[in-house]
Structure formats: structure tokens, C-alpha cells
């Protein structure tokens, strides 16, 4: 075997090693992406669960949440802020789902569910007043445009009677 043959053989070995390394890196990236998607979903589920538990475990908060959807305009300043913080928490969780879905971090079904839940959260005349007075300033422009679109559509009108069974 001549020196040039060793050079060709070593070049072949290097090429195979580079290909093997690229395949390994690709597999690691795929595994990491899957883990990141699962973490995103876990985070969103935790936010919804925490929010729901707060309403379930505190009758006063649940009452404020349900009344605010109808009577926000008549609330005093303290109740307006309590309602705002309660509504802010759930709409922010929904916004997180919608943002994750833009980068395929959340499956399409979860995105669809988030849109339906958002429509439910916008139901009631009090919620519309909240959105105009306090809510809009708390969220991104693209979510604001989506909420304005939902408020103008029949989707929110179909859910315009919030009750405890939907919480």
C-alpha cells in the first residue's frame, strides 16, 4: 500500500466520522426539541391548573370572577383590580398557548382549545368593559387584535352567558 492509498483511506474514514457525527447531532437536536415541547406543554398545563385551583378553592375569587363577567362596570376600584388580576392570569396563560403554537411548540388541538377558551373568557358584558378599560393595555398587539376580532364575532356572542360550569 502506498502513501497516497493511506491518505485516501484516512480521507474516507474522516468523511464517515463527519457523517456519523452529523447524524448523532441531528438525533440529539430532535430529542432536545421533543423535550422542550413537553416542557412548554407542562408549563401551560400548570398555569391552567393553578388558576382553576384558585377559583375552586376560594369561593370569593370565584364569585368575583363570575360577577365581573357581567357587572365589571359597577365594581369599585378594589374589585376592578382583583377581577383584572384574575382575568389577566388566565388570558396570559391562553396567550402563552397561542404563542407556543406559532412555533409548533403546542399541537394544533391545543391551539384550537385555547381559541375556544379565550372566547369563553370574553363572554359577558362586564368582560367587554374590562377589556376596554384595563385588559387591552396588558397584552400584546397581536393578541389585542385577536380579542377585538373575537369580540366582534358571533363566537363570543354564542358564549355570552358565563357560568360556574364552564370555569
C-alpha positions in Angstrom: 0.0 0.0 0.0 1.4 3.4 -1.0 1.3 6.6 0.9 -1.4 8.0 -1.3 -3.6 5.0 -0.5 -3.3 5.7 3.2 -4.2 9.3 2.5 -7.3 8.2 0.6 -8.2 5.8 3.3 -7.9 8.4 6.0 -10.0 10.8 4.0 -12.7 8.1 3.7 -12.5 7.5 7.5 -12.8 11.2 8.2 -15.8 11.5 5.9 -17.6 8.6 7.6 -16.8 10.1 11.0 -18.2 13.5 9.9 -21.4 11.9 8.7 -21.8 9.8 11.9 -21.3 13.0 13.9 -23.9 14.9 11.9 -26.4 12.1 12.4 -25.7 12.0 16.1 -26.1 15.8 16.4 -29.3 15.6 14.4 -30.7 12.9 16.7 -29.7 15.0 19.8 -31.4 18.1 18.4 -34.6 16.1 17.7 -34.6 14.7 21.2 -34.0 18.1 22.7 -36.8 19.7 20.7 -39.2 17.0 21.9 -38.2 17.7 25.5 -38.6 21.4 25.0 -42.1 20.9 23.5 -43.1 18.7 26.5 -41.8 21.4 28.9 -43.8 24.0 27.1 -46.9 21.9 27.4 -46.3 21.1 31.1 -45.8 24.8 31.9 -49.1 25.7 30.3 -51.0 22.9 32.0 -49.5 24.0 35.3 -50.7 27.6 34.7 -54.2 26.5 33.9 -54.3 24.1 36.8 -53.1 26.7 39.3 -55.7 29.2 38.0 -58.5 26.7 38.2 -57.5 25.6 41.7 -57.5 29.3 42.8 -61.1 29.6 41.7 -62.1 26.2 43.0 -60.6 26.7 46.5 -61.6 30.3 47.0 -65.4 31.0 46.7 -64.8 34.8 47.0 -62.5 34.8 44.0 -64.9 32.6 42.0 -67.8 34.9 42.9 -65.8 37.9 41.8 -64.8 36.2 38.6 -68.3 35.3 37.7 -69.9 38.6 38.7 -67.2 40.5 36.9 -68.1 38.9 33.6 -71.5 40.5 34.0 -71.1 43.6 36.3 -67.5 44.8 35.9 -68.7 48.4 35.2 -70.4 48.6 38.7 -67.3 47.3 40.6 -65.5 49.5 43.0 -61.8 50.2 42.4 -60.6 47.3 44.5 -62.9 44.7 42.9 -61.9 46.0 39.5 -58.3 45.3 40.2 -59.0 41.9 41.7 -61.0 40.9 38.7 -58.3 42.3 36.4 -55.6 40.3 38.1 -57.8 37.1 37.9 -58.6 37.7 34.3 -55.0 38.7 33.5 -53.8 35.4 34.8 -56.0 33.2 32.6 -55.7 35.3 29.5 -51.9 35.4 29.8 -51.9 31.5 30.0 -54.0 31.4 26.9 -51.7 33.9 25.2 -48.8 31.5 26.1 -50.5 28.7 24.3 -51.2 30.8 21.2 -47.5 32.0 21.1 -46.2 28.4 21.5 -48.5 27.3 18.7 -46.9 29.8 16.4 -43.6 27.9 16.6 -45.2 24.5 16.7 -44.4 24.0 20.4 -48.0 23.1 21.1 -50.2 20.9 18.9 -53.0 22.3 16.8 -55.7 20.8 19.0 -54.3 22.8 22.0 -54.3 26.0 19.9 -57.9 25.4 18.9 -58.9 24.8 22.5 -57.1 28.0 23.5 -59.1 30.0 21.0 -62.4 28.4 22.4 -61.3 29.2 25.9 -60.4 32.7 25.0 -63.9 33.2 23.5 -65.4 31.9 26.8 -63.2 34.3 28.8 -64.5 37.2 26.7 -68.2 36.3 27.4 -70.3 38.7 29.2 -70.8 42.4 29.1 -68.6 43.0 32.1 -65.7 41.3 30.4 -66.1 43.6 27.4 -65.9 46.6 29.7 -62.9 45.1 31.4 -61.2 44.6 28.1 -61.6 48.2 27.0 -60.7 49.8 30.4 -57.9 47.5 31.6 -57.3 44.4 29.6 -56.1 45.7 26.2 -53.2 47.6 27.8 -52.0 44.4 29.4 -51.4 42.3 26.3 -49.5 42.3 23.0 -50.9 44.0 19.9 -51.5 40.7 18.1 -53.5 39.2 21.0 -55.4 42.5 21.2 -56.3 42.2 17.6 -57.4 38.6 18.0 -59.6 39.6 21.1 -61.1 42.5 19.2 -61.9 40.1 16.3 -63.4 37.6 18.7 -65.5 40.3 20.4 -66.8 41.4 17.1 -67.7 37.8 16.0 -70.6 35.6 16.8 -68.2 33.2 18.6 -68.2 35.3 21.7 -71.9 36.0 21.4 -72.6 32.3 21.5 -70.8 32.0 24.9 -72.2 35.2 26.3 -73.6 33.6 29.5 -70.6 32.6 31.6 -71.5 30.3 34.5 -69.7 28.2 37.1 -69.9 25.0 35.0 -67.5 26.5 32.4 -64.8 27.6 34.8 
